[in-house]
Structures are given as C-alpha cells and as structure tokens.
C-alpha cells in the first residue's frame, strides 16, 4: 500500500505460540517445525481501521526492524 493518508498509526505485538509454549519445547525438537513462542507485530490506523502492515515472527530486533522497514 502506498500513498495512504493516515495521520496516526498504532503499533502493537501479540504473543502466541505454535504447538507449545517456548519453555516446554524439547531441546531436541526439529527446528523446522517452528515450535514455541511467536509474535504478530501489527500497525493499525484507528480512524479508517486499516491495518497496512503486519509481521509474524520472533521477538527479536531483526523482526522489529523488518516490520518497521515494511511500514
């Protein structure tokens, strides 16, 4: 989306998990399954209710940087 007229953007993160909470993931679990904690980063315009950007990933600086670069 380009050229949006949003005057305010609210950002947040939503915690969830895939399969099980991070503390319960066995050390020998297959990493390709993506088990454990997961975060959804969201950007939201409270006036139009438009969500121009979101990202599902880990709670890391790299994920946050990727999210902000997309926004």
C-alpha positions as CSV (number, residue, x, y, z in Angstrom):
1,X,0.0,0.0,0.0
2,X,1.3,3.4,-0.9
3,X,0.2,7.0,-0.6
4,X,-2.0,6.4,2.5
5,X,-3.4,9.5,4.3
6,X,-3.0,8.0,7.8
7,X,-2.5,10.7,10.4
8,X,-1.9,8.2,13.3
9,X,-0.6,4.7,13.4
10,X,-0.8,2.5,16.5
11,X,1.6,-0.4,16.7
12,X,1.5,-3.4,19.0
13,X,2.7,-7.0,19.3
14,X,0.5,-10.1,20.0
15,X,2.1,-13.1,21.7
16,X,1.1,-16.6,20.8
17,X,2.7,-20.0,20.5
18,X,2.9,-22.7,17.9
19,X,2.4,-26.2,19.3
20,X,3.6,-25.4,22.8
21,X,5.0,-22.6,24.9
22,X,8.7,-21.9,24.5
23,X,9.6,-23.2,28.0
24,X,8.1,-26.6,27.0
25,X,9.9,-27.1,23.7
26,X,12.3,-30.0,24.0
27,X,16.0,-29.3,23.2
28,X,16.0,-32.0,20.5
29,X,12.8,-30.7,18.8
30,X,13.0,-30.3,15.0
31,X,13.6,-26.6,14.4
32,X,11.8,-26.7,11.0
33,X,8.5,-27.2,13.0
34,X,8.8,-23.7,14.4
35,X,7.5,-24.7,17.8
36,X,7.4,-22.2,20.7
37,X,6.7,-18.5,21.1
38,X,5.5,-16.5,18.2
39,X,4.7,-12.8,17.8
40,X,2.5,-10.9,15.5
41,X,3.6,-7.3,15.0
42,X,0.7,-5.0,13.9
43,X,0.3,-1.5,12.6
44,X,-3.2,0.0,12.7
45,X,-4.9,3.2,11.7
46,X,-7.6,3.8,14.4
47,X,-9.7,6.1,12.1
48,X,-10.0,4.0,9.0
49,X,-9.5,0.7,10.8
50,X,-6.9,-0.1,8.1
51,X,-4.0,-2.5,9.0
52,X,-1.3,-1.6,6.5
53,X,1.4,-3.8,7.9
54,X,1.8,-6.9,10.0
55,X,4.6,-9.4,10.5
56,X,4.6,-12.9,12.2
57,X,8.0,-13.8,13.7
58,X,10.1,-14.0,16.7
59,X,10.5,-11.2,19.3
60,X,13.9,-10.1,18.0
61,X,15.5,-6.8,16.9
62,X,15.7,-8.3,13.4
63,X,11.9,-8.9,13.3
64,X,11.1,-5.5,14.6
65,X,13.5,-3.8,12.1
66,X,11.9,-5.8,9.2
67,X,8.4,-4.8,10.4
68,X,9.3,-1.1,10.7
69,X,11.0,-1.1,7.3
70,X,7.9,-2.6,5.7
71,X,5.7,0.0,7.4
